[in-house]
Amino acid sequence: MNKVIKVLDAGIYWCIVFLPFSIAISQAPMNVFSGLVMGLFIIKKLIKRERIFTPCALNLPYAIFFAFSVLSIINSVNYSDSFRGLFKLLRYWALFLILAEEIKDRSHLKKIAISMLLGASLVSIDAIWQVFSGRDFIRGRLPVVNIGLIRATASFPDANVLGIYLSAIFPLILVLSFLNRKEYNISPFLRTAVLLLLAGIALTYSRPTLLAVYLCILAAAIIKKKRLLLWLLIILLLVSPFIAPASVKQWAKQVDYNPVRFMCNDDRISVYRNTLNMIKTHPFLGVGVNNYMKVYKNYKESPEYRNAVTSDYMYAHNNFFHMAGEIGLVGLAIFFWFLWQLFDIALKYWKEIKDVYLKDYGLGIILCLSAFLINGLTESSLYYSCVASIFWYFVGMALSLRKFADEN
């Protein structure tokens, strides 16, 4: 029996390591590793006759959030889609609880960081190759062209989705590269990887991604007291209007230098206005979990904002509008409670950790979560199946910091 438990433990251990790398390839291997880690974990718990999931401070807000998602089915126009949405929520719940319990030690965290580094580096190289050769070498995708800019997508379906993935990984690699050589030996490859990831991020030309990365670098520089980097960030901010591509300058002029229109585009603003119509009609329970795209066309203004034309089958391009549209304003408020609890717990553990490497690792996790949510202001990143798991993966990693705080 002990041998079986050891085999299961080893399987869980390495599935956790390989999962973030698999996201860089495609959704299929990601689903395989996430399914494996859940199956092996449940089998281990059943054999040991233990409670499957241990108590967690986030369980209550997430349970209430899930309950409101169930209630929202009352307004659903497609029960099959709603049940698939509920299954995803259960899968994400299981994922972060498993990681919170099964991330073992410092060595395990290092392997996870290496997995993320390799995946993000591979995708960044693919993005560069795609822009210069015309096709990515992982899945054969073509780059997209907007306002005359060739935008990399790499193995992802869209440049913005690639930006979500890279910006979610980047803060952890960035913070680990800031470690003092006198306290911890930093591989030159780690610092090179930071530049490689920045190149991949830049080639997406994704405004929310660039904003998320800039703010995370700024926060890391302030916390780590990197004055030179702070000055470089200030200079970059001042010169960015002058070094931006000509097509970007022209487009900024076309939107009257309005920062909201510049960041969101008129079509996104139109989607937000249409979503407000949806929320006004169903303020408490929404239109039903995983039903937003099915019913979006029923709430479109005519004509739309500034004569923008949006598809009948759309994401909200904002996590919080999307969520409020599907499960109502109460459900959205509960999710904000969940996020409050998450960051409160993560910051508490981070402050209690004394080990230099682990403390920086904890800071990286907090910034990764922040970058994902900043991206979510103009993208429905929590609803993109190919990248949503990375957010819940970091939630589990944030909870796992408890054992390193307890060691003190």
Secondary structure, DSSP 8 states (H G I E B T S, - for coil): -HHHHHHHHHHHHHHHHHHHHHHTT-HHHHHHHHHHHHHHHHHHHHHHT--SS---TTHHHHHHHHHHHHHGGGG-S-HHHHHHHHHHHHHHHHHHHHHHHH--SHHHHHHHHHHHHHHHHHHHHHHHHHHHHSS-TTT----EEETTEEE--TTSSSHHHHHHHHHHHHHHHHHHHTS-TTTS---HHHHHHHHHHHHHHHTTT-HHHHHHHHHHHHHHHHHTT-HHHHHHHHHHHHHHHHHS-HHHHHHHHHTTT-HHHHHHHHHHHHHHHHHHHHHHHSTTTTT-TT-HHHHGGGG--SS-GGG----SS---SSHHHHHHHHHHHHHHHHHHHHHHHHHHHHHHHHHH---HHHHHHHHHHHHHHHHHHHHTTTS-GGG-HHHHHHHHHHHHHHHHHHHHHHT-
